[in-house]
Amino acid sequence: MKPQKLQYGFSLLEVIAALVILSFGAAAAFTWLTQTVNTMARLRVQEREQLVRIEVIEYMRALNPSARPEGAVQMMGYDFSWTSRPLRETVPALGDSRAPGIYEVSLYEVTTHVVLLATMSKPFDITMAVPGFKQVGTPRGSNPLDF
């Protein structure tokens, strides 16, 4: 009977099997990381588009389409232009005593075309209803010579 040798360390087959298992794990982790980075980049672009939409809507809400029915503005990172058309006929606004006031008002449909400059995003349009007004009279007491 031969004396049995004690084995120290790992065999070559065990090392190769461990490396194969490790490489599968690393490949899965790398794929997951790549997908996460791509998703984050897409979300960043979508977030930028949403912020631009909010800015354009706020600009349009502050706009008086009766005074400026069309125009264009260059902002930081995007350009937009708008056109408007009346949805209703112009009517006099009523004052405190229900008498016609000094303004005429109407509702306008404002269509805005937005182009993002720094991204590869497609241009988009925003359509909304915006009130417009025009001053047609002078307020009582506005004349400095009235006492």
Beta strands, then each sheet from edge to edge (+ up, - down):
strand 1: 70-75
strand 2: 78-86
strand 3: 91-94
strand 4: 100-116
strand 5: 124-135
sheet 1: 1+ 2- 4+ 3-
sheet 2: 1+ 2- 4+ 5-
end
